[in-house]
Amino acid sequence: MSKGTDVSGDGTATYVVDRDLSAELKVTDKGVAKVSVTKSGLVDGLKTVASANPSDVAKSLKLANTLLSGDLGVKADVSNCLGGNPKVEASACLNLGDAQVRTTTPPRTRLGFFAKPSPNRRQTAAKPS
């Protein structure tokens, strides 16, 4: 982005070791860096990402795991891994055809229904008032 003579922006560099392992470095225009390593293939459908701010690894280390298997999806994140007070957030989603059930920690359950539009019916967008 450019404002007059000032130029700002974020930079990202990605290194792919193989199809199951990659590393990424993101640097913001304020000089904040974040490093992440992504690994998949240990278990079919599992993807694990470890990320941290290099200047404060102890407080910023986060492990994120996502498992997709058929109609079930599970996500578990652990932040502040080395900071003495780790925080765990988890969620699961089950696809039941036209309905999905999702639960999270802290406990919060949602049930959603998605109507499929008729292929013969023309869809129109509502005009803002």
N, C-alpha and C positions, 0 to 999 in steps of 0.2 A: 504494500500500500504506500502511496506517496501523498504527502501533504506539503506542498510548496517544495522546499529543498530537502525535507526530512523523508527518508525512506525507512519503512519498517516492514517486518514480516517474520514468519516462523520458518524454520528449516527442519527438514526430516531426511535422515539417511537410513537406508535399510540394507542389510546384508543378509542374503539368503544362503545358508550353509547347504541345505538340501531341502526337499519338499516338506519335511517335517520339522525343520529347525530354522529360525530366523532371528535376527537381532535388529533393533531399531533405536535410533537416537533422535530425539526431538528437542529442538532448542527454540524457545520463544524469543520474540523481539526484546524482551526484558532480560534475556540472558539466563533464564531458568531452563535447565536441562532435565530430561527424563529418559532413562534407558529402559528398554523392555526386551525380554527374550521370550519367544513363543516356541513351544514344543507341542507337537501332536504326534499321534501314532503309537504312543505307549499302550493305550487301550483304544479299541475301535470306537470312534466318535468323541474321544476326549481331547480337549485342547487346554493347555496350561500356559498362562502368561505370568511371568515374574517381572515387576516393574519397580523402579525406584528413582529418586532424585539423587544423583551422585554426591551432592554436597551434604545430604542428610539421609544416608541409607537406613540407619537405625529406626528413624521415625517414619520414613516414607515407603519402606518395602511393602509391596502388596502382591499377594498370590491370588490369581483369578483362575478358576477351573470351570469349564463348560463341558457338559456331556449331553450329546444328542443321540438318542437311540429310538428309532421308530417314532411313535407318537409321544414319547416322553423326553422332556428337556430338563436338566438340572444344572443350576449355577451356584457355585459357592466361592465367595471372596473372603480373604483374610487380609485386613489392612493393619498397619502398625505392627507387623510381625515381630520385630526386634525391639520395639519401643516399651515393652513391659506391660502394656495393656492392649493386647490384640483385640480387634473387632471383627466378628464373623457375621457375614450377611449371606443368606442362602435363599434360593427360590426354586420351585419346581412347577412345571407346566405340563398338563396332560391334555392332548388333543383328542376329543371325543366326536370327531366329525364336524358337525355344525356348532359345537360348543367346546369351550376350553375351560379347564379348571386350573387356577394358579394359586399357590400359597407361598408365603414369604416369611422370613424371620426379620424383625419381630412378627409374630403371627398376624396374618392378614390374608384372608381367602377371598378370591374373586371368581365369579362364574360369568362367562361371557358367551353371548349367542351372536352369531354372524349370519345374517340372511343372505342367501345367494340370489342375485337379481336374475330375472327371467331373461334368457338370451334374445327373446323377441321384443322386449320392452326397451325403449330408448331412454337412456339416463340423461337427466338434465341437472345442472347445478343451480342451487338456489341463489337468487340475486340478493346482495346485501341491501338492507333497508336504510 
